[in-house]
């Protein structure tokens, strides 16, 4: 035991080494940020994290808060795991990842409860369910365990941004078509009890589409997004 | 140390758990005051909501002072217990005590000369607790408004009791039947009463039978303990006596 200790003191444990000297935002690092927005989008290409995309995209505001919460959790859990990746015993690495993610999610939940109580009520269980969001565990296993801290951070931000982008697009259409509002503002006019009391589009007899408020509408919207993305970006189409 | 050895694995796990536990407890303890303040304000907002006063969270404190004229803790026999702060009563704990030991919080409001009695509710839904507030007009018969919340009802089904379209159905409903017996307000499946406000029933939510029954039971079970007090106050309780 004494021998071991001496050895350690002589050879300091190196937590992370930057293998090659490269600028912080080199072309490779920029790709970590931008790839998940389009070519490698977690939702529309990898089809991960669909559950929460269905649940919290009825309105824009909770969708944005959810995207930010996932971003915080993903970026920091990626960083922490990457930081200790050479210390983690291989056999319990999934458990370690889960503990880190769960701890961060609880932190986010507590902060929301203290500073954004209404939003935290609206998101309710879905903040807790970030723990089980496949994107988070997926990035930890696939990226953070094998890459440096800065790269892992960028990868986390990028993937959360890709997730958030889809969330915001879906929420935009669902809130606009489902309740005629954006961020709670009545952008299509006010719907009164009768046609005469209504203003804007509603005065012309326009009706909100109730289906957009239900979860299947999110699935339909994501489907349309995938369609649009693949017709614009041919290399995403699988060859058989 | 060998990273694949059992000792290292155990050591790593132990240290990790300690660090995480310390960080989380620190966060929970330091954020607690702010969270509690939010919960207090929300309670005030909910109470005011049942009497038709909508406030922002920031103003909840002042508005509550303005409209709520009295807060009393009652015994099951209808006496006021001056030693208990009604606002601080935690129904979660209170409801588990025997009836004689329970204290029943009652909030009395005055909005432009109209008197309202606001009764906190708590009961069980399908999965977990449900709770809310119901306010009665001066006749102690007509419902002014109601608000419900839940811990874990099914989203889209039982959880819909938090929606205003459901809560609005309770407005102007009566808690006494035509012959003056206390019946509460029943959440009824296959309701065909339309806008009838005198049948002591409202339309239920499809797919939320058990949550609806929980609401019915909670309204009946909680209000009944307030009747002795309301009678003593010489309020015109429509009891059949």
Boltz contact constraints between the chains, C-beta under 6 A:
constraints:
  - contact:
      token1: [A, 89]
      token2: [B, 3]
      max_distance: 6.0
  - contact:
      token1: [A, 89]
      token2: [B, 8]
      max_distance: 6.0
  - contact:
      token1: [A, 89]
      token2: [B, 9]
      max_distance: 6.0
  - contact:
      token1: [A, 89]
      token2: [B, 12]
      max_distance: 6.0
  - contact:
      token1: [A, 92]
      token2: [B, 9]
      max_distance: 6.0
  - contact:
      token1: [A, 99]
      token2: [B, 20]
      max_distance: 6.0
  - contact:
      token1: [A, 103]
      token2: [B, 20]
      max_distance: 6.0
  - contact:
      token1: [A, 103]
      token2: [B, 24]
      max_distance: 6.0
  - contact:
      token1: [A, 106]
      token2: [B, 24]
      max_distance: 6.0
  - contact:
      token1: [A, 107]
      token2: [B, 27]
      max_distance: 6.0
  - contact:
      token1: [A, 110]
      token2: [B, 27]
      max_distance: 6.0
  - contact:
      token1: [A, 110]
      token2: [B, 28]
      max_distance: 6.0
  - contact:
      token1: [A, 110]
      token2: [B, 31]
      max_distance: 6.0
  - contact:
      token1: [A, 113]
      token2: [B, 35]
      max_distance: 6.0
  - contact:
      token1: [A, 114]
      token2: [B, 31]
      max_distance: 6.0
  - contact:
      token1: [A, 114]
      token2: [B, 34]
      max_distance: 6.0
  - contact:
      token1: [A, 114]
      token2: [B, 35]
      max_distance: 6.0
  - contact:
      token1: [A, 117]
      token2: [B, 38]
      max_distance: 6.0
